[in-house]
Amino acid sequence: MRLSLIVFIISIGFSNAQEIALLKYNGGGDWYANPTSLPNLIKYANRNIKTTINPKPATVVPGSPELFSYPFVHMTGHGNVVFTDAEIRNLRDYMDGGGFLHIDDNYGMDEYIRREIKRIFPDRQLIELPASHPIFQKPNVFAAGIPKIHEHDGKRPQAFGIIDSGRLVLLYTFETDLGDGWEDQEVHNDPADVREKALKMGANILYYIFTN
């Protein structure tokens, strides 16, 4: 986490550097999809990679100063996403200052979120991350990169990112349905090995954030 984000957290009196949040956005998309995903991921990470994250994730809106309180913010859904100009500036400041945004396309938000990412980072390219990227190496090795959790249309899973001074600040997971794999088993009836694969990849994301 960058110094500017740490200083901001201290200055506003928050003590939740070990809390993570779900992004509540406008536009009509179902930001609230996968309600059991983050709680399950937190439980898994606290147990397996010894994080000390609050078991209950927060909810934060993109224009709020509270955004800066969370080193990791997760965003998901199936539909439209619209950020105001003020939200765009806040999201940019958040990531430039050391924050991390993970966007997980739950199938259906791709065209909308790519548009909004371009508004946040008009000067940077969304690039596909190679399997050699550190986020796929520790603490669990994913030799082929981002795993495929749910099959919908036969396309390969991809992980895209925005890089700032060598650091990944935005991760966009596409055609993988990673968050669905974090949900309670009875939601999608995924086999145990598929859920474990999804949770291990989620743990890698959190490990990257809390160690970089």
Z-matrix of the N, CA and C atoms (Angstrom, degrees):
N
C 1 1.446
C 2 1.521 1 109.53
N 3 1.312 2 118.46 1 134.74
C 4 1.446 3 121.34 2 -176.73
C 5 1.515 4 112.75 3 -74.67
N 6 1.317 5 114.93 4 154.73
C 7 1.456 6 121.38 5 -175.87
C 8 1.516 7 111.94 6 -57.24
N 9 1.339 8 117.61 7 -40.39
C 10 1.460 9 119.64 8 -177.02
C 11 1.520 10 112.12 9 -61.97
N 12 1.337 11 117.14 10 -37.22
C 13 1.464 12 120.15 11 178.25
C 14 1.520 13 110.34 12 -69.76
N 15 1.340 14 117.25 13 -40.64
C 16 1.463 15 120.71 14 178.93
C 17 1.520 16 110.51 15 -62.49
N 18 1.331 17 116.39 16 -45.27
C 19 1.453 18 121.02 17 179.97
C 20 1.515 19 110.57 18 -61.46
N 21 1.334 20 116.80 19 -40.01
C 22 1.474 21 120.33 20 -180.00
C 23 1.524 22 110.47 21 -63.65
N 24 1.332 23 116.31 22 -44.03
C 25 1.458 24 119.93 23 -179.45
C 26 1.523 25 110.37 24 -59.97
N 27 1.338 26 116.52 25 -46.07
C 28 1.453 27 120.45 26 -179.81
C 29 1.521 28 110.83 27 -63.75
N 30 1.335 29 116.26 28 -41.60
C 31 1.456 30 120.35 29 -173.94
C 32 1.519 31 113.32 30 -66.45
N 33 1.346 32 117.77 31 -29.59
C 34 1.465 33 118.93 32 -179.63
C 35 1.529 34 112.15 33 -97.14
N 36 1.323 35 115.90 34 3.75
C 37 1.451 36 119.34 35 170.22
C 38 1.511 37 115.25 36 84.65
N 39 1.324 38 118.95 37 13.17
C 40 1.447 39 120.09 38 177.19
C 41 1.526 40 109.48 39 -83.25
N 42 1.311 41 116.31 40 148.46
C 43 1.464 42 121.14 41 176.14
C 44 1.524 43 109.82 42 -120.41
N 45 1.349 44 116.78 43 25.93
C 46 1.457 45 120.19 44 -171.73
C 47 1.521 46 112.64 45 -109.89
N 48 1.330 47 117.06 46 43.19
C 49 1.452 48 119.70 47 174.37
C 50 1.520 49 110.88 48 -62.11
N 51 1.353 50 117.43 49 -18.83
C 52 1.453 51 121.85 50 176.61
C 53 1.529 52 110.83 51 -104.52
N 54 1.305 53 115.81 52 35.62
C 55 1.452 54 121.42 53 171.50
C 56 1.520 55 108.44 54 -119.21
N 57 1.311 56 115.64 55 151.54
C 58 1.454 57 120.69 56 175.38
C 59 1.515 58 108.73 57 -126.41
N 60 1.332 59 116.07 58 165.41
C 61 1.467 60 118.48 59 -171.40
C 62 1.523 61 111.95 60 -139.97
N 63 1.323 62 114.81 61 157.29
C 64 1.457 63 124.49 62 173.31
C 65 1.523 64 108.02 63 -102.22
N 66 1.334 65 117.14 64 135.18
C 67 1.462 66 121.66 65 -177.95
C 68 1.533 67 110.66 66 -86.31
N 69 1.319 68 115.63 67 123.92
C 70 1.464 69 122.96 68 176.59
C 71 1.527 70 107.84 69 -99.75
N 72 1.324 71 116.93 70 108.28
C 73 1.465 72 121.41 71 -173.55
C 74 1.519 73 110.95 72 -116.38
N 75 1.324 74 115.76 73 167.05
C 76 1.463 75 122.66 74 177.51
C 77 1.523 76 111.04 75 -101.31
N 78 1.331 77 115.67 76 171.00
C 79 1.454 78 121.39 77 177.69
C 80 1.505 79 113.70 78 121.98
N 81 1.332 80 116.73 79 -14.39
C 82 1.452 81 120.00 80 178.69
C 83 1.507 82 114.58 81 108.10
N 84 1.330 83 117.47 82 -15.03
C 85 1.460 84 120.16 83 178.04
C 86 1.520 85 111.65 84 -70.04
N 87 1.327 86 116.14 85 154.58
C 88 1.465 87 121.19 86 -176.13
C 89 1.531 88 110.01 87 -87.85
N 90 1.327 89 115.39 88 80.10
C 91 1.458 90 121.99 89 -179.71
C 92 1.523 91 111.81 90 -59.45
N 93 1.321 92 117.06 91 -21.89
C 94 1.461 93 123.78 92 -175.11
C 95 1.527 94 112.74 93 -89.58
N 96 1.323 95 117.68 94 6.19
C 97 1.466 96 120.78 95 179.00
C 98 1.533 97 110.04 96 -59.07
N 99 1.314 98 116.26 97 155.09
C 100 1.470 99 122.75 98 176.61
C 101 1.536 100 112.48 99 58.30
N 102 1.318 101 118.65 100 56.89
C 103 1.462 102 120.22 101 -174.74
C 104 1.526 103 115.26 102 -63.54
N 105 1.338 104 118.06 103 -23.00
C 106 1.471 105 119.21 104 -179.58
C 107 1.523 106 112.77 105 -93.48
N 108 1.332 107 117.32 106 -2.18
C 109 1.467 108 120.50 107 -174.02
C 110 1.526 109 113.48 108 -62.75
N 111 1.321 110 116.50 109 -60.25
C 112 1.467 111 119.31 110 -175.95
C 113 1.529 112 112.51 111 -63.36
N 114 1.339 113 119.99 112 -44.66
C 115 1.470 114 117.87 113 176.84
C 116 1.526 115 113.25 114 -56.21
N 117 1.339 116 116.96 115 -39.68
C 118 1.462 117 119.79 116 179.05
C 119 1.524 118 111.87 117 -69.42
N 120 1.320 119 116.51 118 -38.84
C 121 1.463 120 119.45 119 178.56
C 122 1.531 121 110.34 120 -64.96
N 123 1.322 122 116.56 121 -42.72
C 124 1.469 123 120.33 122 178.75
C 125 1.526 124 110.43 123 -60.11
N 126 1.315 125 115.71 124 -46.76
C 127 1.466 126 119.91 125 179.56
C 128 1.523 127 110.99 126 -59.05
N 129 1.330 128 115.85 127 -43.20
C 130 1.467 129 120.58 128 -179.66
C 131 1.528 130 111.07 129 -64.77
N 132 1.332 131 116.46 130 -46.00
C 133 1.463 132 120.15 131 -178.27
C 134 1.521 133 111.56 132 -66.30
N 135 1.319 134 117.29 133 -42.05
C 136 1.467 135 119.73 134 178.78
C 137 1.527 136 111.47 135 -61.81
N 138 1.317 137 116.09 136 -34.54
C 139 1.463 138 120.34 137 -179.00
C 140 1.524 139 112.56 138 -80.18
N 141 1.348 140 117.04 139 -37.64
C 142 1.461 141 119.76 140 -169.02
C 143 1.523 142 115.33 141 -103.31
N 144 1.321 143 117.87 142 -27.80
C 145 1.464 144 117.98 143 178.24
C 146 1.529 145 111.12 144 -121.51
N 147 1.328 146 115.50 145 12.45
C 148 1.468 147 122.81 146 170.46
C 149 1.531 148 113.83 147 63.24
N 150 1.332 149 117.57 148 31.05
C 151 1.455 150 119.39 149 168.91
C 152 1.533 151 108.11 150 -71.98
N 153 1.323 152 115.60 151 165.72
C 154 1.471 153 120.52 152 178.61
C 155 1.519 154 108.91 153 -127.84
N 156 1.311 155 115.45 154 53.95
C 157 1.457 156 122.08 155 -175.79
C 158 1.529 157 109.64 156 -83.87
N 159 1.322 158 116.09 157 140.37
C 160 1.460 159 121.40 158 175.53
C 161 1.534 160 109.17 159 -54.51
N 162 1.334 161 118.50 160 127.27
C 163 1.468 162 120.96 161 -176.33
C 164 1.525 163 114.32 162 -59.72
N 165 1.326 164 116.95 163 -24.10
C 166 1.462 165 120.16 164 -178.88
C 167 1.526 166 109.56 165 -104.76
N 168 1.339 167 118.35 166 110.45
C 169 1.468 168 119.70 167 178.66
C 170 1.516 169 111.84 168 -68.05
N 171 1.318 170 116.04 169 149.35
C 172 1.457 171 121.75 170 177.31
C 173 1.529 172 109.60 171 -84.27
N 174 1.317 173 115.60 172 168.60
C 175 1.459 174 122.16 173 170.63
C 176 1.516 175 107.37 174 -119.71
N 177 1.334 176 117.06 175 132.87
C 178 1.458 177 121.31 176 -175.60
C 179 1.524 178 109.26 177 -137.49
N 180 1.318 179 116.60 178 145.36
C 181 1.466 180 121.14 179 176.77
C 182 1.533 181 108.65 180 -95.81
N 183 1.321 182 118.13 181 151.16
C 184 1.467 183 120.66 182 -171.53
C 185 1.516 184 115.63 183 -65.74
N 186 1.338 185 118.27 184 -19.56
C 187 1.453 186 119.23 185 -178.96
C 188 1.513 187 114.52 186 -96.21
N 189 1.330 188 116.95 187 0.48
C 190 1.457 189 120.77 188 -174.02
C 191 1.525 190 112.25 189 -82.78
N 192 1.346 191 118.05 190 143.79
C 193 1.469 192 120.01 191 172.70
C 194 1.520 193 112.05 192 -64.88
N 195 1.331 194 117.91 193 -19.91
C 196 1.468 195 120.63 194 178.20
C 197 1.528 196 112.21 195 -66.25
N 198 1.323 197 116.65 196 -17.46
C 199 1.464 198 119.92 197 176.64
C 200 1.525 199 110.69 198 -52.06
N 201 1.333 200 116.13 199 -37.97
C 202 1.457 201 121.74 200 -175.59
C 203 1.525 202 112.94 201 -70.93
N 204 1.313 203 117.27 202 -6.31
C 205 1.460 204 121.38 203 179.45
C 206 1.527 205 112.49 204 -81.84
N 207 1.333 206 117.24 205 -12.02
C 208 1.455 207 120.66 206 -171.52
C 209 1.523 208 110.90 207 -118.09
N 210 1.326 209 117.88 208 119.63
C 211 1.463 210 119.92 209 178.45
C 212 1.523 211 113.64 210 -68.73
N 213 1.347 212 116.44 211 -18.80
C 214 1.463 213 121.67 212 179.70
C 215 1.528 214 108.78 213 -135.16
N 216 1.330 215 115.97 214 126.80
C 217 1.463 216 121.84 215 174.82
C 218 1.526 217 107.56 216 -125.64
N 219 1.315 218 115.31 217 131.59
C 220 1.462 219 122.70 218 -176.69
C 221 1.524 220 109.44 219 -109.38
N 222 1.326 221 115.39 220 142.08
C 223 1.466 222 121.45 221 -178.31
C 224 1.521 223 108.54 222 -137.61
N 225 1.330 224 116.70 223 135.43
C 226 1.455 225 119.77 224 179.67
C 227 1.529 226 109.81 225 -148.82
N 228 1.315 227 116.76 226 -179.89
C 229 1.453 228 121.62 227 179.16
C 230 1.515 229 112.29 228 144.22
N 231 1.329 230 115.00 229 178.22
C 232 1.462 231 121.76 230 -176.99
C 233 1.525 232 113.77 231 -116.84
N 234 1.334 233 118.79 232 -6.90
C 235 1.457 234 118.86 233 -169.52
C 236 1.509 235 115.46 234 -135.91
N 237 1.326 236 114.99 235 -145.47
C 238 1.461 237 122.06 236 -170.72
C 239 1.525 238 112.08 237 -70.55
N 240 1.324 239 114.19 238 148.16
C 241 1.461 240 123.20 239 177.66
C 242 1.525 241 107.42 240 -133.45
N 243 1.329 242 116.41 241 129.54
C 244 1.461 243 120.27 242 176.85
C 245 1.531 244 108.72 243 -136.03
N 246 1.329 245 115.95 244 122.42
C 247 1.455 246 121.46 245 173.86
C 248 1.525 247 109.36 246 -105.51
N 249 1.331 248 116.44 247 141.39
C 250 1.461 249 119.97 248 172.89
C 251 1.523 250 108.82 249 -74.98
N 252 1.319 251 116.76 250 168.04
C 253 1.461 252 120.22 251 177.74
C 254 1.524 253 111.05 252 -60.14
N 255 1.337 254 116.51 253 -39.17
C 256 1.465 255 119.94 254 179.31
C 257 1.526 256 110.83 255 -65.67
N 258 1.331 257 116.95 256 -38.39
C 259 1.465 258 120.49 257 177.62
C 260 1.518 259 111.38 258 -67.13
N 261 1.318 260 116.44 259 -37.91
C 262 1.467 261 120.73 260 176.63
C 263 1.525 262 109.99 261 -59.25
N 264 1.325 263 116.89 262 -46.80
C 265 1.466 264 120.48 263 -179.65
C 266 1.525 265 110.89 264 -63.47
N 267 1.328 266 116.46 265 -40.82
C 268 1.457 267 119.72 266 -178.54
C 269 1.527 268 111.73 267 -67.11
N 270 1.325 269 116.11 268 -41.88
C 271 1.459 270 120.10 269 177.76
C 272 1.529 271 111.44 270 -63.82
N 273 1.324 272 116.26 271 -40.17
C 274 1.461 273 119.82 272 178.18
C 275 1.526 274 110.30 273 -64.19
N 276 1.328 275 116.52 274 -45.64
C 277 1.464 276 120.19 275 179.30
C 278 1.524 277 110.95 276 -62.56
N 279 1.324 278 116.00 277 -38.49
C 280 1.466 279 121.15 278 179.32
C 281 1.529 280 111.03 279 -60.44
N 282 1.314 281 116.80 280 -49.05
C 283 1.467 282 119.63 281 -178.46
C 284 1.515 283 112.41 282 -74.42
N 285 1.324 284 117.44 283 -37.13
C 286 1.466 285 119.59 284 175.92
C 287 1.521 286 110.82 285 -63.53
N 288 1.338 287 116.72 286 -28.60
C 289 1.454 288 121.16 287 -178.19
C 290 1.517 289 114.72 288 -88.64
N 291 1.316 290 118.01 289 2.15
C 292 1.460 291 120.44 290 176.18
C 293 1.505 292 115.24 291 119.06
N 294 1.336 293 118.56 292 -3.09
C 295 1.459 294 120.85 293 178.74
C 296 1.516 295 111.95 294 -77.58
N 297 1.326 296 116.06 295 164.75
C 298 1.467 297 122.95 296 -176.87
C 299 1.522 298 108.85 297 -132.07
N 300 1.324 299 116.66 298 127.49
C 301 1.464 300 122.58 299 177.38
C 302 1.522 301 109.61 300 -113.31
N 303 1.330 302 116.02 301 122.64
C 304 1.463 303 121.57 302 173.95
C 305 1.522 304 108.48 303 -106.86
N 306 1.312 305 116.15 304 119.84
C 307 1.459 306 122.64 305 177.89
C 308 1.526 307 108.09 306 -108.84
N 309 1.304 308 116.77 307 120.91
C 310 1.463 309 121.54 308 179.70
C 311 1.517 310 109.00 309 -114.58
N 312 1.320 311 116.72 310 107.53
C 313 1.460 312 121.54 311 179.51
C 314 1.524 313 108.76 312 -69.76
N 315 1.310 314 115.35 313 118.33
C 316 1.456 315 121.12 314 -179.75
C 317 1.527 316 110.46 315 -90.87
N 318 1.329 317 115.82 316 26.97
C 319 1.455 318 126.31 317 -175.36
C 320 1.531 319 110.86 318 73.98
N 321 1.344 320 115.49 319 105.66
C 322 1.448 321 121.10 320 175.43
C 323 1.517 322 115.43 321 125.20
N 324 1.344 323 118.85 322 -8.97
C 325 1.459 324 119.86 323 -178.00
C 326 1.529 325 112.87 324 -106.36
N 327 1.323 326 117.61 325 -0.61
C 328 1.464 327 120.71 326 -170.77
C 329 1.525 328 113.79 327 -55.63
N 330 1.322 329 118.04 328 -52.68
C 331 1.465 330 119.96 329 -176.18
C 332 1.522 331 111.81 330 -63.10
N 333 1.313 332 116.91 331 -31.25
C 334 1.465 333 120.59 332 -177.89
C 335 1.526 334 111.41 333 -79.60
N 336 1.309 335 116.55 334 -43.22
C 337 1.466 336 118.05 335 -176.09
C 338 1.521 337 111.28 336 -73.57
N 339 1.319 338 118.32 337 -31.76
C 340 1.465 339 119.10 338 175.70
C 341 1.531 340 110.59 339 -62.42
N 342 1.310 341 116.44 340 -39.22
C 343 1.466 342 120.75 341 176.80
C 344 1.524 343 110.83 342 -60.81
N 345 1.335 344 116.50 343 -44.16
C 346 1.459 345 120.36 344 -177.29
C 347 1.528 346 111.79 345 -72.79
N 348 1.320 347 117.12 346 -35.47
C 349 1.475 348 119.51 347 175.95
C 350 1.524 349 109.87 348 -61.38
N 351 1.331 350 116.42 349 -40.43
C 352 1.463 351 120.32 350 178.81
C 353 1.520 352 110.99 351 -64.02
N 354 1.320 353 117.18 352 -32.86
C 355 1.467 354 119.70 353 176.81
C 356 1.536 355 110.65 354 -70.21
N 357 1.330 356 117.16 355 -37.53
C 358 1.462 357 120.25 356 179.33
C 359 1.518 358 110.87 357 -69.44
N 360 1.323 359 116.21 358 -42.50
C 361 1.466 360 121.65 359 -175.72
C 362 1.535 361 110.56 360 -124.57
N 363 1.313 362 118.38 361 68.86
C 364 1.470 363 119.59 362 179.40
C 365 1.525 364 113.16 363 -66.10
N 366 1.324 365 116.07 364 -17.46
C 367 1.465 366 121.43 365 -176.52
C 368 1.526 367 113.20 366 -101.39
N 369 1.325 368 117.44 367 4.55
C 370 1.460 369 120.38 368 -177.48
C 371 1.522 370 110.01 369 -132.40
N 372 1.320 371 115.16 370 153.40
C 373 1.455 372 120.99 371 -178.79
C 374 1.524 373 110.77 372 -99.35
N 375 1.312 374 115.50 373 138.83
C 376 1.450 375 121.49 374 170.69
C 377 1.524 376 106.75 375 -80.13
N 378 1.328 377 116.48 376 113.29
C 379 1.461 378 120.16 377 -174.32
C 380 1.526 379 110.64 378 -112.37
N 381 1.326 380 115.78 379 150.76
C 382 1.457 381 119.06 380 175.25
C 383 1.522 382 109.20 381 -76.87
N 384 1.320 383 115.94 382 132.12
C 385 1.457 384 120.39 383 -178.67
C 386 1.526 385 109.88 384 -81.56
N 387 1.330 386 117.58 385 132.09
C 388 1.467 387 119.74 386 176.71
C 389 1.521 388 110.84 387 -72.92
N 390 1.313 389 116.04 388 159.20
C 391 1.461 390 120.61 389 179.07
C 392 1.523 391 112.13 390 -62.61
N 393 1.318 392 116.67 391 -17.69
C 394 1.470 393 120.95 392 179.47
C 395 1.524 394 113.20 393 -81.54
N 396 1.337 395 117.41 394 -5.38
C 397 1.461 396 119.44 395 -178.91
C 398 1.529 397 109.87 396 -61.59
N 399 1.335 398 117.49 397 143.79
C 400 1.475 399 120.64 398 -177.77
C 401 1.526 400 114.95 399 -54.88
N 402 1.328 401 117.83 400 -27.56
C 403 1.464 402 119.53 401 -178.21
C 404 1.525 403 111.98 402 -66.03
N 405 1.325 404 117.12 403 -18.80
C 406 1.464 405 121.61 404 177.80
C 407 1.527 406 112.70 405 -99.12
N 408 1.327 407 117.79 406 3.97
C 409 1.458 408 121.23 407 -172.42
C 410 1.526 409 114.69 408 -110.53
N 411 1.340 410 117.10 409 -28.93
C 412 1.467 411 119.65 410 -173.80
C 413 1.524 412 110.60 411 -136.69
N 414 1.308 413 115.79 412 142.91
C 415 1.466 414 129.27 413 -9.20
C 416 1.523 415 113.43 414 -80.26
N 417 1.338 416 116.28 415 -4.85
C 418 1.469 417 121.56 416 178.88
C 419 1.515 418 109.04 417 -114.62
N 420 1.307 419 116.62 418 137.46
C 421 1.464 420 121.39 419 -178.06
C 422 1.525 421 110.16 420 -91.38
N 423 1.331 422 114.88 421 124.77
C 424 1.467 423 122.51 422 172.89
C 425 1.525 424 106.76 423 -116.77
N 426 1.321 425 115.30 424 89.73
C 427 1.456 426 121.20 425 -171.27
C 428 1.522 427 112.80 426 -62.10
N 429 1.329 428 117.46 427 -26.22
C 430 1.462 429 121.53 428 -179.15
C 431 1.528 430 111.99 429 -100.40
N 432 1.319 431 117.80 430 6.47
C 433 1.455 432 120.15 431 -178.36
C 434 1.521 433 111.83 432 88.71
N 435 1.315 434 116.32 433 -152.10
C 436 1.461 435 121.15 434 -173.86
C 437 1.534 436 110.82 435 -59.96
N 438 1.329 437 118.47 436 132.89
C 439 1.467 438 119.61 437 -177.94
C 440 1.526 439 112.59 438 -82.04
N 441 1.299 440 115.18 439 157.56
C 442 1.463 441 122.35 440 174.48
C 443 1.530 442 108.01 441 -92.59
N 444 1.332 443 116.41 442 122.71
C 445 1.454 444 120.26 443 -178.57
C 446 1.528 445 111.22 444 -101.65
N 447 1.330 446 117.45 445 -50.03
C 448 1.467 447 121.52 446 177.67
C 449 1.523 448 109.95 447 -123.39
N 450 1.292 449 116.15 448 135.19
C 451 1.461 450 122.46 449 178.13
C 452 1.522 451 109.83 450 -93.52
N 453 1.338 452 116.61 451 129.20
C 454 1.457 453 120.54 452 177.60
C 455 1.523 454 111.98 453 -123.99
N 456 1.321 455 116.33 454 -46.19
C 457 1.468 456 118.18 455 -172.02
C 458 1.518 457 113.73 456 -138.94
N 459 1.304 458 117.46 457 17.22
C 460 1.460 459 120.43 458 173.93
C 461 1.511 460 115.90 459 79.17
N 462 1.318 461 117.87 460 4.80
C 463 1.465 462 119.85 461 179.80
C 464 1.517 463 110.25 462 -86.72
N 465 1.324 464 115.38 463 153.10
C 466 1.460 465 119.25 464 -178.54
C 467 1.526 466 110.71 465 -76.59
N 468 1.324 467 117.20 466 148.68
C 469 1.458 468 120.10 467 177.07
C 470 1.528 469 110.39 468 -72.51
N 471 1.337 470 115.97 469 145.88
C 472 1.454 471 120.52 470 -179.90
C 473 1.528 472 109.89 471 -139.02
N 474 1.312 473 114.44 472 148.47
C 475 1.463 474 121.46 473 173.76
C 476 1.524 475 107.34 474 -121.36
N 477 1.318 476 115.40 475 123.24
C 478 1.458 477 121.67 476 179.52
C 479 1.525 478 108.83 477 -113.05
N 480 1.323 479 115.38 478 156.52
C 481 1.452 480 117.66 479 -179.29
C 482 1.514 481 113.14 480 -149.22
N 483 1.312 482 114.37 481 160.55
C 484 1.463 483 123.29 482 167.30
C 485 1.515 484 106.59 483 -109.19
N 486 1.319 485 116.33 484 126.78
C 487 1.458 486 122.84 485 -177.46
C 488 1.517 487 109.49 486 -107.83
N 489 1.327 488 116.19 487 133.38
C 490 1.457 489 122.52 488 176.41
C 491 1.517 490 108.74 489 -126.90
N 492 1.323 491 115.92 490 112.46
C 493 1.475 492 121.92 491 179.60
C 494 1.527 493 111.45 492 51.97
N 495 1.316 494 115.91 493 42.88
C 496 1.453 495 121.66 494 177.36
C 497 1.514 496 114.81 495 85.18
N 498 1.321 497 117.61 496 -5.26
C 499 1.461 498 121.29 497 -177.89
C 500 1.523 499 110.63 498 -108.00
N 501 1.311 500 115.71 499 133.63
C 502 1.460 501 121.79 500 175.74
C 503 1.528 502 108.63 501 -73.69
N 504 1.335 503 117.08 502 120.77
C 505 1.465 504 120.85 503 -178.88
C 506 1.523 505 112.27 504 -111.29
N 507 1.332 506 117.01 505 -20.59
C 508 1.458 507 122.16 506 177.73
C 509 1.512 508 108.41 507 -137.95
N 510 1.311 509 116.58 508 128.35
C 511 1.465 510 123.45 509 176.61
C 512 1.515 511 108.15 510 -117.79
N 513 1.327 512 115.92 511 124.85
C 514 1.462 513 121.77 512 177.83
C 515 1.515 514 108.14 513 -117.55
N 516 1.333 515 117.12 514 111.01
C 517 1.459 516 121.52 515 179.90
C 518 1.527 517 109.07 516 -98.78
N 519 1.339 518 115.10 517 127.84
C 520 1.466 519 123.04 518 -167.73
C 521 1.521 520 110.06 519 -131.77
N 522 1.327 521 115.95 520 136.85
C 523 1.473 522 122.84 521 178.46
C 524 1.533 523 111.52 522 60.52
N 525 1.309 524 116.47 523 34.08
C 526 1.461 525 119.88 524 177.86
C 527 1.519 526 112.68 525 -124.77
N 528 1.358 527 117.72 526 -34.80
C 529 1.464 528 121.97 527 -176.49
C 530 1.524 529 111.21 528 62.67
N 531 1.308 530 115.11 529 40.64
C 532 1.462 531 121.17 530 -176.34
C 533 1.531 532 112.00 531 -56.55
N 534 1.344 533 116.31 532 -46.88
C 535 1.456 534 120.04 533 -178.01
C 536 1.516 535 113.86 534 -62.04
N 537 1.345 536 117.12 535 -32.44
C 538 1.461 537 119.61 536 176.79
C 539 1.523 538 110.31 537 -61.55
N 540 1.322 539 116.05 538 -34.97
C 541 1.458 540 119.83 539 179.58
C 542 1.512 541 113.75 540 -70.00
N 543 1.335 542 117.08 541 -16.12
C 544 1.469 543 120.88 542 176.77
C 545 1.524 544 112.03 543 -85.73
N 546 1.317 545 117.31 544 -14.39
C 547 1.463 546 120.32 545 -174.40
C 548 1.537 547 111.67 546 -69.69
N 549 1.332 548 114.57 547 166.50
C 550 1.461 549 120.10 548 175.10
C 551 1.520 550 109.91 549 -52.61
N 552 1.317 551 116.54 550 145.15
C 553 1.461 552 121.06 551 -173.81
C 554 1.522 553 112.27 552 -57.64
N 555 1.326 554 117.45 553 -37.90
C 556 1.461 555 119.61 554 -175.37
C 557 1.527 556 113.38 555 -73.23
N 558 1.319 557 118.62 556 -12.14
C 559 1.462 558 120.63 557 -179.08
C 560 1.526 559 110.87 558 -67.94
N 561 1.323 560 116.76 559 -45.96
C 562 1.468 561 120.48 560 -177.85
C 563 1.523 562 113.26 561 -120.55
N 564 1.339 563 116.75 562 -3.76
C 565 1.470 564 121.57 563 -178.65
C 566 1.517 565 112.60 564 56.27
N 567 1.336 566 115.84 565 37.91
C 568 1.460 567 119.99 566 177.33
C 569 1.526 568 110.27 567 -70.94
N 570 1.334 569 117.07 568 143.34
C 571 1.465 570 119.50 569 173.24
C 572 1.525 571 110.64 570 -60.14
N 573 1.323 572 115.99 571 156.10
C 574 1.463 573 121.08 572 -176.87
C 575 1.523 574 112.03 573 -58.87
N 576 1.343 575 117.38 574 -37.40
C 577 1.463 576 119.32 575 -177.30
C 578 1.528 577 111.51 576 -70.66
N 579 1.326 578 117.65 577 -30.08
C 580 1.461 579 120.71 578 177.98
C 581 1.523 580 110.03 579 -71.54
N 582 1.328 581 116.71 580 -44.51
C 583 1.471 582 119.57 581 177.08
C 584 1.520 583 111.08 582 -62.49
N 585 1.323 584 116.63 583 -40.93
C 586 1.462 585 120.55 584 179.23
C 587 1.523 586 110.99 585 -62.36
N 588 1.315 587 116.68 586 -40.22
C 589 1.464 588 121.03 587 178.06
C 590 1.522 589 111.01 588 -62.33
N 591 1.325 590 116.59 589 -44.04
C 592 1.468 591 120.63 590 178.78
C 593 1.519 592 111.20 591 -64.31
N 594 1.315 593 117.15 592 -44.40
C 595 1.460 594 121.08 593 -178.66
C 596 1.530 595 111.66 594 -67.20
N 597 1.318 596 116.79 595 -36.41
C 598 1.466 597 119.61 596 176.61
C 599 1.520 598 110.85 597 -63.93
N 600 1.330 599 117.06 598 -39.92
C 601 1.460 600 119.36 599 177.77
C 602 1.519 601 110.13 600 -67.13
N 603 1.312 602 117.59 601 -39.98
C 604 1.457 603 120.46 602 175.80
C 605 1.515 604 111.82 603 -61.25
N 606 1.336 605 116.56 604 -40.12
C 607 1.464 606 120.84 605 177.41
C 608 1.529 607 110.42 606 -62.89
N 609 1.317 608 117.02 607 -37.15
C 610 1.467 609 120.18 608 176.73
C 611 1.526 610 111.35 609 -61.23
N 612 1.332 611 116.06 610 -40.77
C 613 1.469 612 119.83 611 179.55
C 614 1.521 613 109.95 612 -62.02
N 615 1.324 614 116.88 613 -47.25
C 616 1.457 615 120.20 614 179.86
C 617 1.526 616 111.38 615 -65.67
N 618 1.305 617 116.80 616 -38.57
C 619 1.468 618 120.46 617 178.14
C 620 1.530 619 110.03 618 -60.89
N 621 1.321 620 116.59 619 -43.03
C 622 1.458 621 120.73 620 179.12
C 623 1.517 622 110.69 621 -60.00
N 624 1.312 623 116.11 622 -44.40
C 625 1.467 624 120.32 623 -177.69
C 626 1.517 625 111.97 624 -64.53
N 627 1.317 626 116.15 625 -46.16
C 628 1.458 627 119.86 626 -173.63
C 629 1.523 628 113.88 627 -83.36
N 630 1.331 629 117.32 628 -2.88
C 631 1.470 630 119.33 629 178.03
C 632 1.524 631 112.54 630 -118.86
N 633 1.319 632 118.61 631 2.86
C 634 1.472 633 121.78 632 -179.67
C 635 1.524 634 110.22 633 -120.69
